[in-house]
Amino acid sequence: MLRFVRPSLHLWSPCRASFRRFAHNNAANEVVAPVRVRFAPSPTGNLHLGGLRTALLNYLLARKTNGTMILRIEDTDRNRLVPGSVDMLINALDWAGIEFQEGPGKGGPHMPYFQSERTEVYRSHADELLQNGSAYRCFCSADRLKHVRERSAKAGKPMAYDRHCLSLSSEEIEKKLAANEPFTIRLNTPEGTTVVHDRVYGKVEFNNRTIDDAVLMKSDGYPTYHLANVIDDHLMGITHVLRGEEWLPSTPKHLILYESFGWTPPQFVHLPLLLNADKSKLSKRSGDVHLEDYMKRGYLPEAVMNFVALLGWHPDSDQEIFDSDELVQAFSLAQVNNSNAIVTLDKLDWINKQHLLRRASTPSGMDSLVKMLQPLVKNAYGDRLSKMSEEHRLDTHYLAGVISTIKDRIRNINDIPNLCSYFFVEPEWKSDEAAALFKKLKKSALKASLSSQYFDDLSKLPDFTATSIKEYIHRFADQHQLKANHVMMATRYIVTGTRVGAGVAETMEVLGRETCLRRLQEQISRQAE
C-alpha cells in the first residue's frame, strides 16, 4: 500500500529559516474555469516518475476543466542536453496517453515551444529589468564567485552572492562593456517579504534577506530557468503552474519577477516529494525511476498512470483503480496533499494486476495483451520452437487462452514466459522443481495416471474441455479409490513439470489433447525404462 510521510521543512534547506507557513484550507481548491497549464521538461534524458506525475496532473487538470495543456521544452542549459531526448519525451507521453494541445510537432499560437529558440524574447525582457532597476549586470569572474562561496561556507552562511556588482557606477559598467568583459544579469532582490499563495501548501512567507540575487541571464546569452519560465508562462497565458515541491523555495524569486514586469502571476501548485521506501528522495541514482524502465518491464500504461496519480493525490472515495477517464472524473486539486509519497512497487504490481484483469475481460483488451505477449514468447523460446510449433504457440487464439487461464496468478504480462514455460516448450522434468514435485506425488496416483486406461480415456473424451476433463478425473479417481486431488497433482507433473499454476484441467484444455497425450506418452515411456 502507499504510505505517506509528513513533510519536513529541512528538506528545503538552505532556506529553512527563510519562510513561515500558515494554516491552509485545501477544501476550497476546486478549479472550474478552463485552465492553461504546461509541462516543461528539460531534454536531459528519459522521463522519470516525478516528471511523469507532473505531466499527468497537468493533463488531468486540463481535461477536467476543458482547458489546454502545453508541452514546452526548456533546453537553455546547453551543457546538459541529450540528443534524442525530445523524441523520447514525446513518445513516453504518447505511451502514457497524455495528450497536449500545443507544443513541438503540433504548433500553436505561442510558437516556438523550444526555449532555445526564444532567446531574443528573454534578452529584450532582461533589458527591461535592467532599465527599471529590477536587475543588474554582474561582471564577477568564476574565481571571485568561488571565493565568495568559500568565504560564506567558512562563516556558516548561505552561499549567496555578495551583491558586489550592484554598487558599480554607470561609468564603471560602461567601461567594462566597452572592454567586452563577460557578464551575467542578476535579480535585484528587494527588501521585505514575499508571500507565496500555494494551492497545496497554502500561505508561505519568505524573508527576502535570505533570497539570493539569482542569475537571470548567463554570460552565454541564454536565460536561466527563473527568467525563462516566468516570461513564457506569462506570454503563453499559463493560469496554473504545477511542479515539484523542490521549486517552492524558488517561487519568491519568480513572484518578484512578476511584480517587476507588472504581471499577474499564475496560481502555483507544488506537488509533494516522491520518496524511496527508506524515505530518501527518489532520484535517478536510486534505481528504476525512469518511465522507460517500467515500459520494458511490461507494466500497462493505464496501471502506471493510476499508480503515479495516487502519489500525492487521493480521491474522496475508497476507489483505487482508475482508467484515464475515471481519473479525469475523480481528479481535483483539493485532494492533492502535501505529504510526501513513498513509491512502493508492490502497490504498482497490485494495480497492474487489476488493470490486466480489466483488459482481459474485453475482446479488444485481450487482443492488446496478446500483442504484448507474442514478442515476449518469441524472444524467450523462439530458438526452441519448431516452425509448426511456433506458429501454434504464437497463435492469437492460443495465447488468449493462455492469458485467460493464468491471469489470476500473474501480476504482469512479462511473468507468463518465465512462470508458464510449459505452454510454449516441453516441460523440464529433470529440473529441481520437477524433481521436488515428483517426490511429493502419491505413487498410487502417479501409477494410475500413467496407465493405458487413463491415456485411452483421455484420448476418447468427446470434448477436451476443462469441464469434461475435470469430471473425468473425478470419475477415474473414484474408480481407483484415489483422491481426485492426488490424481490432479500427478497429472500436473505429467503435463507441466511444475508444482503450481492454473487449474490442471484448464491448463490441459489450453494445451490441447494432442500435446497432453504426447507428454503423457513420454512419461509412460520414461517410467517403463
C-alpha positions as CSV (number, residue, x, y, z in Angstrom):
1,M,0.0,0.0,0.0
2,L,1.0,3.6,-0.5
3,R,2.4,5.2,2.7
4,F,2.7,8.9,3.2
5,V,5.3,10.8,5.2
6,R,4.7,14.2,6.7
7,P,7.0,16.8,5.0
8,S,10.0,18.1,6.9
9,L,10.9,21.7,6.4
10,H,14.6,20.8,6.4
11,L,14.1,19.3,3.0
12,W,14.1,22.8,1.7
13,S,17.5,23.8,3.1
14,P,19.2,26.2,2.9
15,C,16.0,28.2,3.1
16,R,14.6,26.5,6.2
17,A,14.8,29.7,8.3
18,S,13.6,31.9,5.4
19,F,9.9,31.4,5.4
20,R,6.8,30.8,7.6
21,R,3.9,28.6,6.8
22,F,0.3,29.4,7.7
23,A,-2.8,27.3,8.2
24,H,-4.3,26.3,4.9
25,N,-7.8,25.0,4.0
26,N,-7.4,22.8,0.9
27,A,-11.1,22.1,0.6
28,A,-11.6,25.4,-1.3
29,N,-9.2,24.4,-4.1
30,E,-11.7,23.3,-6.7
31,V,-10.9,24.7,-10.2
32,V,-13.9,25.1,-12.5
33,A,-12.8,27.5,-15.3
34,P,-10.8,26.2,-18.2
35,V,-7.1,26.3,-17.4
36,R,-3.9,26.7,-19.4
37,V,-1.2,24.5,-18.0
38,R,2.2,23.5,-19.2
39,F,4.6,20.6,-18.8
40,A,8.0,22.0,-19.3
41,P,10.7,19.3,-19.1
42,S,14.4,19.7,-19.8
43,P,15.6,17.3,-22.6
44,T,18.3,15.7,-20.5
45,G,17.3,12.0,-20.8
46,N,14.4,9.7,-20.2
47,L,11.2,10.9,-18.4
48,H,11.3,9.9,-14.7
49,L,8.5,9.2,-12.4
50,G,8.5,12.7,-10.9
51,G,8.2,14.3,-14.3
52,L,5.6,11.8,-15.3
53,R,3.5,12.7,-12.3
54,T,3.8,16.4,-13.1
55,A,2.7,15.8,-16.7
56,L,-0.2,13.6,-15.6
57,L,-1.6,16.0,-13.1
58,N,-1.3,18.9,-15.6
59,Y,-3.1,16.7,-18.1
60,L,-5.9,15.7,-15.7
61,L,-6.5,19.3,-14.6
62,A,-6.7,20.4,-18.3
63,R,-9.1,17.7,-19.2
64,K,-11.2,18.2,-16.1
65,T,-11.8,21.9,-16.9
66,N,-11.8,21.5,-20.7
67,G,-8.6,23.5,-20.7
68,T,-5.4,23.4,-22.6
69,M,-2.1,21.6,-21.9
70,I,1.1,22.9,-23.5
71,L,4.4,21.0,-23.9
72,R,7.3,23.4,-23.7
73,I,10.9,22.3,-23.9
74,E,13.3,24.0,-21.5
75,D,16.6,23.5,-23.3
76,T,18.6,26.5,-22.3
77,D,21.1,24.6,-20.3
78,R,23.1,23.6,-23.4
79,N,25.7,21.5,-21.4
80,R,23.1,19.0,-20.2
81,L,21.2,18.3,-23.5
82,V,21.0,14.7,-24.5
83,P,20.4,14.1,-28.3
84,G,17.1,12.4,-29.0
85,S,15.6,13.3,-25.6
86,V,12.7,15.4,-27.0
87,D,11.5,12.5,-29.2
88,M,11.8,10.1,-26.2
89,L,9.7,12.5,-24.1
90,I,7.0,12.8,-26.7
91,N,7.0,9.0,-27.2
92,A,6.7,8.5,-23.5
93,L,3.8,10.9,-23.2
94,D,2.1,9.2,-26.1
95,W,2.6,5.7,-24.5
96,A,1.1,7.1,-21.3
97,G,-1.9,8.6,-23.1
98,I,-1.0,12.1,-22.0
99,E,-2.1,14.4,-24.8
100,F,-1.0,18.0,-25.2
101,Q,-2.7,20.6,-27.5
102,E,0.2,22.9,-28.1
103,G,3.9,22.2,-28.4
104,P,6.6,20.5,-30.6
105,G,5.1,18.8,-33.6
106,K,1.7,20.4,-33.0
107,G,2.4,24.1,-33.2
108,G,0.2,26.6,-31.6
109,P,-0.3,30.4,-31.2
110,H,2.8,30.8,-29.0
111,M,5.5,29.2,-31.2
112,P,8.3,28.4,-30.8
113,Y,7.9,26.0,-27.9
114,F,11.7,25.4,-27.6
115,Q,13.2,27.9,-25.2
116,S,16.5,27.9,-27.1
117,E,14.6,29.4,-30.0
118,R,13.2,32.2,-27.8
119,T,16.4,33.9,-26.7
120,E,15.6,37.3,-28.2
121,V,12.4,37.3,-26.2
122,Y,14.3,36.8,-23.0
123,R,17.0,39.3,-23.8
124,S,14.5,42.1,-24.5
125,H,12.7,41.4,-21.2
126,A,16.1,41.2,-19.4
127,D,16.9,44.7,-20.8
128,E,13.5,45.9,-19.4
129,L,14.5,44.6,-16.0
130,L,17.9,46.4,-16.3
131,Q,16.2,49.6,-17.2
132,N,13.7,49.6,-14.3
133,G,16.3,48.6,-11.7
134,S,14.9,45.1,-11.1
135,A,18.2,43.5,-12.3
136,Y,21.8,44.4,-12.7
137,R,24.9,43.2,-14.6
138,C,27.4,41.1,-12.7
139,F,31.0,41.1,-14.1
140,C,32.4,38.9,-11.3
141,S,34.8,36.2,-12.6
142,A,34.4,32.5,-11.8
143,D,37.4,32.7,-9.4
144,R,35.8,35.6,-7.5
145,L,32.5,33.8,-7.2
146,K,34.2,30.7,-6.0
147,H,36.0,32.8,-3.3
148,V,32.7,34.3,-2.2
149,R,31.2,30.8,-1.8
150,E,34.1,29.5,0.2
151,R,34.0,32.6,2.4
152,S,30.3,32.1,3.1
153,A,30.8,28.4,3.8
154,K,33.6,29.1,6.4
155,A,31.3,31.7,8.0
156,G,28.4,29.2,8.1
157,K,26.3,31.5,6.0
158,P,24.1,30.6,2.9
159,M,26.3,30.6,-0.2
160,A,24.6,33.7,-1.7
161,Y,26.2,36.3,-4.0
162,D,27.5,39.3,-2.0
163,R,26.0,41.9,-4.5
164,H,29.4,43.3,-5.3
165,C,28.4,44.5,-8.8
166,L,25.2,46.1,-7.6
167,S,27.2,49.1,-6.4
168,L,29.1,49.6,-9.7
169,S,28.7,53.1,-11.1
170,S,27.3,53.8,-14.6
171,E,30.8,54.8,-15.7
172,E,32.3,51.5,-14.4
173,I,29.7,49.5,-16.2
174,E,30.2,51.3,-19.5
175,K,33.9,50.8,-19.2
176,K,33.5,47.1,-18.7
177,L,31.1,46.8,-21.5
178,A,33.4,48.7,-23.8
179,A,36.1,46.2,-22.9
180,N,33.8,43.3,-23.8
181,E,34.0,41.8,-20.3
182,P,31.6,38.9,-20.0
183,F,28.7,39.4,-17.6
184,T,25.6,37.8,-16.3
185,I,22.3,39.6,-15.4
186,R,21.2,39.1,-11.8
187,L,17.9,39.7,-10.0
188,N,18.0,42.8,-7.7
189,T,16.1,41.3,-4.8
190,P,14.1,44.0,-2.9
191,E,13.9,44.3,0.8
192,G,10.9,43.0,2.8
193,T,9.0,39.7,2.5
194,T,7.4,37.8,-0.3
195,V,4.3,35.7,0.2
196,V,3.6,32.6,-1.9
197,H,-0.1,31.5,-2.0
198,D,0.2,27.9,-3.0
199,R,-2.8,25.7,-3.8
200,V,-1.3,22.8,-1.8
201,Y,0.9,24.4,0.8
202,G,-1.2,27.4,1.5
203,K,0.4,30.7,2.5
204,V,4.2,30.6,2.7
205,E,6.0,33.8,3.7
206,F,9.7,34.3,2.7
207,N,12.1,36.8,4.2
208,N,13.7,38.5,1.2
209,R,17.1,38.8,3.0
210,T,17.5,35.1,2.5
211,I,16.8,35.2,-1.2
212,D,19.9,35.2,-3.4
213,D,20.3,37.6,-6.3
214,A,19.8,34.8,-8.8
215,V,21.4,34.8,-12.2
216,L,18.7,35.5,-14.8
217,M,20.8,35.7,-18.0
218,K,24.0,33.7,-18.3
219,S,27.2,35.0,-20.0
220,D,26.5,32.8,-23.0
221,G,23.3,34.8,-23.7
222,Y,20.9,32.0,-22.5
223,P,18.4,32.6,-19.7
224,T,18.2,30.6,-16.6
225,Y,15.0,28.7,-15.6
226,H,14.0,31.6,-13.2
227,L,13.7,34.2,-16.0
228,A,12.6,32.0,-18.9
229,N,9.8,30.2,-17.1
230,V,8.3,33.4,-15.8
231,I,8.4,35.1,-19.2
232,D,7.0,32.1,-21.1
233,D,4.3,31.3,-18.5
234,H,3.1,34.9,-18.8
235,L,3.3,35.2,-22.6
236,M,1.7,31.7,-23.1
237,G,-1.2,32.6,-20.7
238,I,-0.5,29.9,-18.2
239,T,-3.1,30.0,-15.4
240,H,-1.8,27.2,-13.1
241,V,1.8,26.1,-12.6
242,L,2.0,22.5,-11.3
243,R,5.5,21.4,-10.4
244,G,7.6,19.6,-7.8
245,E,7.9,20.8,-4.2
246,E,11.6,21.4,-4.8
247,W,10.7,24.6,-6.7
248,L,8.8,26.1,-3.8
249,P,11.9,27.9,-2.4
250,S,12.5,29.5,-5.8
251,T,8.9,30.7,-6.2
252,P,9.5,34.0,-4.3
253,K,12.1,34.9,-7.0
254,H,9.5,34.2,-9.6
255,L,6.9,36.4,-7.8
256,I,9.5,39.2,-7.6
257,L,10.0,38.9,-11.4
258,Y,6.2,39.0,-12.0
259,E,6.0,42.1,-9.9
260,S,9.0,43.7,-11.7
261,F,7.3,43.2,-15.0
262,G,3.9,44.3,-13.7
263,W,2.3,41.0,-14.5
264,T,-0.3,38.9,-12.6
265,P,1.3,35.6,-11.6
266,P,-0.4,32.2,-12.2
267,Q,-1.6,30.1,-9.4
268,F,1.0,27.8,-8.0
269,V,0.5,24.1,-7.2
270,H,3.6,22.5,-5.7
271,L,3.5,18.7,-5.6
272,P,4.9,16.7,-2.7
273,L,8.2,14.9,-3.0
274,L,8.5,11.2,-4.1
275,L,10.5,9.1,-1.7
276,N,12.0,5.7,-1.7
277,A,11.0,3.0,0.8
278,D,13.8,4.2,3.1
279,K,12.3,7.7,2.9
280,S,15.3,9.0,0.9
281,K,14.4,11.3,-2.0
282,L,13.6,9.4,-5.2
283,S,16.4,10.2,-7.7
284,K,17.8,9.0,-11.0
285,R,20.5,7.2,-9.0
286,S,18.1,5.3,-6.8
287,G,17.0,2.5,-9.2
288,D,14.2,2.2,-11.7
289,V,12.8,5.8,-11.7
290,H,12.5,6.3,-15.5
291,L,9.3,5.5,-17.3
292,E,11.2,3.5,-19.8
293,D,12.2,1.0,-17.1
294,Y,8.5,0.3,-16.4
295,M,7.6,0.1,-20.0
296,K,10.3,-2.5,-20.6
297,R,9.1,-4.5,-17.6
298,G,5.7,-4.9,-19.0
299,Y,3.6,-2.6,-16.9
300,L,0.4,-1.4,-18.6
301,P,0.2,2.4,-19.4
302,E,-3.1,2.7,-17.5
303,A,-1.6,1.0,-14.5
304,V,1.4,3.2,-14.3
305,M,-0.8,6.3,-14.7
306,N,-3.1,5.0,-12.0
307,F,-0.2,4.4,-9.7
308,V,1.5,7.7,-10.3
309,A,-1.7,9.7,-9.9
310,L,-2.0,8.3,-6.3
311,L,1.4,9.6,-5.4
312,G,0.3,12.7,-3.6
313,W,-3.4,12.7,-4.7
314,H,-6.2,10.7,-3.4
315,P,-9.9,10.7,-4.4
316,D,-12.6,11.4,-1.9
317,S,-13.7,7.8,-2.1
318,D,-12.2,4.3,-1.4
319,Q,-11.7,3.7,-5.1
320,E,-8.1,2.8,-6.1
321,I,-8.4,1.5,-9.6
322,F,-8.9,4.1,-12.3
323,D,-8.7,4.3,-16.1
324,S,-7.9,7.6,-17.8
325,D,-11.5,8.8,-18.0
326,E,-12.2,7.8,-14.4
327,L,-9.1,9.7,-13.2
328,V,-10.3,12.8,-15.0
329,Q,-13.7,12.4,-13.5
330,A,-12.4,12.0,-9.9
331,F,-9.5,14.4,-10.1
332,S,-9.5,17.6,-8.0
333,L,-6.7,19.9,-6.8
334,A,-8.5,19.8,-3.4
335,Q,-7.3,16.2,-2.9
336,V,-3.6,16.9,-3.7
337,N,-1.9,16.8,-0.3
338,N,1.4,18.0,1.0
339,S,2.5,14.6,2.4
340,N,5.5,13.1,0.7
341,A,4.6,9.9,-1.1
342,I,6.6,6.7,-0.8
343,V,7.0,4.8,-4.1
344,T,6.3,1.1,-3.4
345,L,6.5,-1.3,-6.3
346,D,4.3,-3.8,-4.5
347,K,1.5,-1.3,-4.9
348,L,2.3,-0.8,-8.6
349,D,2.2,-4.6,-9.1
350,W,-1.2,-4.9,-7.4
351,I,-2.6,-2.0,-9.5
352,N,-1.1,-3.5,-12.7
353,K,-2.8,-6.9,-11.9
354,Q,-6.2,-5.2,-11.6
355,H,-5.7,-3.4,-14.9
356,L,-4.5,-6.6,-16.6
357,L,-7.7,-8.3,-15.4
358,R,-9.8,-5.4,-16.7
359,R,-8.1,-5.7,-20.1
360,A,-8.5,-9.5,-20.2
361,S,-12.3,-9.1,-19.7
362,T,-12.9,-7.5,-23.1
363,P,-12.1,-8.7,-26.6
364,S,-10.1,-5.6,-27.5
365,G,-8.3,-5.6,-24.2
366,M,-7.4,-9.3,-24.7
367,D,-6.1,-8.6,-28.2
368,S,-3.8,-5.9,-26.8
369,L,-2.4,-8.3,-24.2
370,V,-1.8,-11.0,-26.9
371,K,0.1,-8.5,-28.9
372,M,2.3,-7.7,-25.9
373,L,2.8,-11.4,-25.2
374,Q,3.7,-12.6,-28.7
375,P,7.2,-10.9,-28.9
376,L,7.9,-12.0,-25.3
377,V,7.3,-15.6,-26.2
378,K,9.3,-15.4,-29.4
379,N,12.2,-13.8,-27.7
380,A,12.2,-16.3,-24.8
381,Y,11.6,-19.5,-26.8
382,G,12.0,-18.8,-30.5
383,D,15.0,-20.9,-30.9
384,R,13.4,-23.9,-29.1
385,L,10.2,-23.9,-31.2
386,S,9.8,-25.8,-34.4
387,K,8.2,-23.9,-37.3
388,M,4.9,-25.7,-36.8
389,S,5.1,-25.3,-33.0
390,E,6.0,-21.7,-33.3
391,E,3.0,-20.9,-35.5
392,H,0.7,-22.6,-33.0
393,R,2.3,-21.2,-29.8
394,L,2.2,-17.6,-31.2
395,D,-1.4,-18.0,-32.5
396,T,-3.7,-15.3,-31.2
397,H,-6.4,-17.7,-30.1
398,Y,-3.9,-19.9,-28.3
399,L,-2.2,-17.0,-26.4
400,A,-5.6,-15.6,-25.5
401,G,-6.3,-19.0,-23.9
402,V,-3.0,-18.9,-22.0
403,I,-3.8,-15.4,-20.6
404,S,-7.3,-16.4,-19.7
405,T,-6.1,-19.4,-17.8
406,I,-3.2,-17.8,-15.9
407,K,-4.4,-14.2,-15.5
408,D,-5.4,-14.7,-11.9
409,R,-2.0,-15.9,-10.9
410,I,0.2,-13.2,-12.5
411,R,0.7,-9.5,-11.9
412,N,2.4,-8.6,-15.2
413,I,2.2,-9.9,-18.7
414,N,6.0,-10.4,-18.6
415,D,5.5,-13.1,-15.9
416,I,4.0,-15.5,-18.4
417,P,7.1,-16.8,-20.3
418,N,9.0,-17.4,-17.1
419,L,6.3,-18.8,-14.9
420,C,4.5,-20.8,-17.6
421,S,7.1,-22.1,-19.9
422,Y,5.2,-25.4,-20.3
423,F,2.6,-23.5,-22.5
424,F,5.4,-23.0,-25.1
425,V,8.0,-25.7,-24.8
426,E,8.2,-29.1,-23.3
427,P,8.4,-29.4,-19.5
428,E,11.8,-29.7,-17.9
429,W,11.1,-32.9,-16.0
430,K,14.8,-33.0,-14.9
431,S,14.6,-29.6,-13.2
432,D,14.9,-29.3,-9.4
433,E,11.3,-28.1,-9.2
434,A,10.1,-31.1,-11.2
435,A,12.2,-33.5,-9.0
436,A,10.8,-32.0,-5.8
437,L,7.3,-32.3,-7.1
438,F,7.9,-35.9,-8.1
439,K,8.9,-36.8,-4.6
440,K,5.7,-35.5,-3.2
441,L,3.4,-37.4,-5.6
442,K,1.3,-40.2,-4.3
443,K,2.8,-43.2,-6.1
444,S,-0.5,-44.9,-6.5
445,A,-2.0,-41.8,-8.1
446,L,1.0,-41.5,-10.4
447,K,0.9,-45.1,-11.4
448,A,-2.8,-44.8,-12.2
449,S,-2.2,-41.6,-14.2
450,L,0.4,-43.4,-16.3
451,S,-1.9,-46.3,-17.1
452,S,-3.1,-47.2,-20.5
453,Q,-6.7,-46.7,-19.3
454,Y,-6.0,-43.1,-18.3
455,F,-4.3,-42.5,-21.7
456,D,-7.1,-44.2,-23.7
457,D,-9.9,-42.5,-21.8
458,L,-8.4,-39.0,-22.2
459,S,-7.9,-39.7,-25.9
460,K,-11.6,-40.6,-26.3
461,L,-13.2,-37.7,-24.4
462,P,-15.9,-36.3,-26.7
463,D,-14.9,-32.7,-25.6
464,F,-11.4,-31.9,-24.4
465,T,-12.6,-29.0,-22.3
466,A,-11.8,-28.1,-18.7
467,T,-15.2,-29.2,-17.5
468,S,-15.1,-32.6,-19.2
469,I,-11.5,-33.2,-18.1
470,K,-12.3,-32.4,-14.5
471,E,-15.3,-34.6,-14.5
472,Y,-13.4,-37.5,-15.9
473,I,-10.5,-37.2,-13.4
474,H,-13.0,-37.3,-10.5
475,R,-14.7,-40.4,-12.0
476,F,-11.3,-42.0,-12.6
477,A,-10.2,-41.3,-9.1
478,D,-13.4,-42.8,-7.6
479,Q,-13.0,-46.0,-9.8
480,H,-9.5,-46.5,-8.4
481,Q,-10.3,-45.5,-4.9
482,L,-7.9,-42.5,-5.1
483,K,-8.3,-38.9,-4.1
484,A,-9.0,-36.6,-7.1
485,N,-6.5,-34.0,-5.9
486,H,-3.8,-36.7,-5.9
487,V,-4.6,-37.6,-9.5
488,M,-4.7,-33.9,-10.4
489,M,-1.3,-33.4,-8.9
490,A,0.2,-36.3,-10.8
491,T,-1.4,-35.1,-14.0
492,R,0.1,-31.6,-13.3
493,Y,3.5,-33.2,-13.1
494,I,3.0,-35.1,-16.3
495,V,1.8,-32.2,-18.4
496,T,3.6,-29.2,-16.9
497,G,6.5,-30.4,-14.7
498,T,5.7,-27.6,-12.2
499,R,4.2,-27.6,-8.8
500,V,1.9,-24.5,-9.1
501,G,0.0,-22.9,-11.8
502,A,-3.6,-22.5,-13.1
503,G,-6.1,-25.3,-12.7
504,V,-4.9,-28.6,-14.2
505,A,-8.0,-29.1,-16.3
506,E,-7.9,-25.5,-17.6
507,T,-4.3,-25.9,-18.4
508,M,-4.9,-29.1,-20.3
509,E,-7.7,-27.5,-22.3
510,V,-5.4,-24.7,-23.5
511,L,-2.5,-27.1,-24.3
512,G,-4.9,-29.3,-26.3
513,R,-5.5,-33.0,-26.4
514,E,-2.5,-33.8,-28.7
515,T,0.1,-32.1,-26.5
516,C,-1.3,-33.6,-23.3
517,L,-1.3,-37.1,-24.7
518,R,2.2,-36.7,-26.2
519,R,3.5,-35.6,-22.8
520,L,1.6,-38.4,-21.1
521,Q,3.1,-41.0,-23.5
522,E,6.6,-39.6,-22.9
523,Q,6.2,-40.1,-19.2
524,I,4.7,-43.6,-19.6
525,S,7.9,-44.4,-21.6
526,R,10.2,-42.8,-19.1
527,Q,8.6,-44.8,-16.2
528,A,8.9,-48.0,-18.2
529,E,12.7,-47.6,-18.6
